[in-house]
Amino acid sequence: MSPTSALFIGLTGLNANARKLDIIGNNIANINTVAFKSSRMMFETMFQTNLGFGTSPTATSGGVNPMQIGNGVGIGAIQRNFNNGTINSTGDLRDLAIDGSGFFMVENNGSTFYTRAGTFRQDIEDNLTTATGERLLGYAIDDNFNLITGNLVPLNIPVGRMTIAEATRNVSLVGNLNKSGDIPTTGSIIDLMGSTTSGPTILGGGFITSTTLLTTIDDPNNPGTAQFSSGQTIRLKDNATKGGGSVAQADLEITATTSVQDLMNFLDLTLGIQTTGTPNPDGSTPGVTVDPSTGVIRIVGNVGTENNIAILTGDLQIIDSDGITSLGAAFETAQIAEADGESVRTTISAFDSLGTSVLVDVVMVLDSTPNTGPVWRYFIESNDDTDLDISVATGTLQFDNEGQIDTIANTVKIAIDRQDTGAGTPLTFNLNFLSDTGQTTSLSTGSSLIGLTTDGLPPGTLENFATGNDGTIMGRFSNGAIRVMGQVVLAKFSNPAGLIDMGGNLFSTGPNSGPGAVAAPGQLGLGSVVSGALESSNVDLGAEFTQMILTSTGYSASSRVIRTADELLQQLLVLGR
């Protein structure tokens, strides 16, 4: 071969080692690039010049090996190292790292890319994006915060914008009901009189009846004139009490057709008097009635000290048509009896579908103590019920001889009207006297009852989020709720080295990578997600410096071949002179 062949062989050495230096330089330059994967270049020999293919041995002579002269070196392969880099904590829960195999899936302009760099942040539309704007893909949630798997969408985490509230479904009551308390004998009895000595009369004489129109009742302070007129209002003021607490103020508008029966219905509903199906122990029936022989309107309440109703003269007032001016007491009142009997009251707070607090009063009254165990009657009412009737429910609960509540019938279903509030109506939930968190007993100790647990939530705003090892994104709301906000998924390739580097820490599928298999972290051999951390570059700086020295030596040696070949050519030129 001529010396010119050696020139070109040396040139291939220069080119190959220069390309390898490019690879080394790129590795070193990306020593601090998040999740960077280093590469290495593999050399291969170029085609051979064959001077002879050799011969096989014979009976009388040995074989001859081939005679070949190489024509230099070429780039055999550039291999990417997909081994994991070190995972370093950043303290920012938006940063994600993959501990194991797999790639995050991101998209831009309809194209899907893959990356190991988890430097995700939110854009103006609350999408999680890479530093260069590609949106992170994963599973979204439905209106009930359940994952919608199988459909990849950009993950959107609206911190500071999403507000949730949840209606109450269960309330647990715990405490003790004193079975040794007094059995009730009477409910509160209040008479409404026209004067301190007699019941109201009608114009022209005679006592009122249930059908008497309010506009025909004689004014005891000005006989011969009507006490009430259309446009006025009878107001039950919150000075009146029930069980020691104030009743909610309520108004009855007087029209030309408003009757005494309408007034009695108004008082029955606003005072929350409940029908138990049986008379009180003294024989009186809870409710509001009028005695046509005396004109006295009688209010009979439910038994139990916590159900005692107290209405003083002036607590029922006549309000002028301007809705402000008081025209005095509507009736004289007389407290005939006060409610007695062992009882206890507690107030629980539930939430409607908009997260509005709804207060519910629960009164437990000792009903009887048969041989089978004490029986307690519950009276449930709510001033937040949107209709006039504050009564919600009444019934009995059976306890055994050891003071334990019936294991089957220990739940009361509650329904509270929420008309014209914008919330779902009615608000329904279970009042549980026996639950995993505690129970109500009936023993010979003092009565005490509290609402221990209440589900449902007031309005709360999404404050922060974090990602679990399985890629599930959990959001924390200002009301204490923790809810699923989505799930990060990963892609796995049978040959990740076949991916095409698109720059910007992004890869796309290549002819030799195969399609990506998509699954949640931890499945199909995929790694787990680490929140608040980033994967470092996997460049081995010591190995790169070693390769740089070897590459420099190879480059210098190839240049020396060219120089020697040049000297040989110079000798040939000298011979020709």
Secondary structure, DSSP 4 states (H G I P E B T S, - for coil): --HHHHHHHHHHHHHHHHHHHHHHHHHHHTTTSTT---EEEEEEE-PEEEEE--B---SSS--B--EEEE--EEEEEEEE--PPPPEEE-S-TTEEEEESS-EEEEEETTEEEEES-EE-EE-TTSBEE-TTSPEEEEEEE-TTS-EEEEEEEE-B--TTT-EEEE---EEEEEEE--TTSPPP--EEEEEEESSSSS--BBTTSSB--TT-BGGGBB-TTSTTSBS--TT-EEEE-TTSEETTEEPPPEEEE--TT-BHHHHHHHHHHHTT----SS--TTSPPSEEEE-TTT--EEEEEEESGGG-EE--TTSEEEE-TTSS-EEEESSEEEEEE---SSEEEEEEEEE-TT--EEEEEEEEEEEE--TT--EEEEEEE-TT-SSS--EEEEEEEEB-TTSPBPSSS-EEEEEE--TTSSS-SSEEEEEESEETTEEEE--SS--EEEEEEE--EEEEEEEEEEE-TTSEEEEEETTS-EEEEEEE-EEE-S-GGGPEEEETTEEE--TTT-PPEEE-TTSTT--EEEETEEEPP---HHHHHHHHHHHHHHHHHHHHHHHHHHHHHHHHHHHT-
